[in-house]
């Protein structure tokens, strides 16, 4: 379970994803985390791989959101 929990954490805030959104490079972050990152750095790129992106390309990851919700329901 610990390994699974690690994979469901945002690499910006280190908490379980809250409203996960994905970039075109397929990296995912909490919606507020990625928007905050864009505001702070004013650089439109993935914080992990540095792939360029546009704000309109940030899309909600419904599948990841459902997985995180299911994990929260069964995790101690």
Order of alpha helices (4+ residues) and beta strands (2+ residues): alpha-beta-beta-alpha-beta-alpha
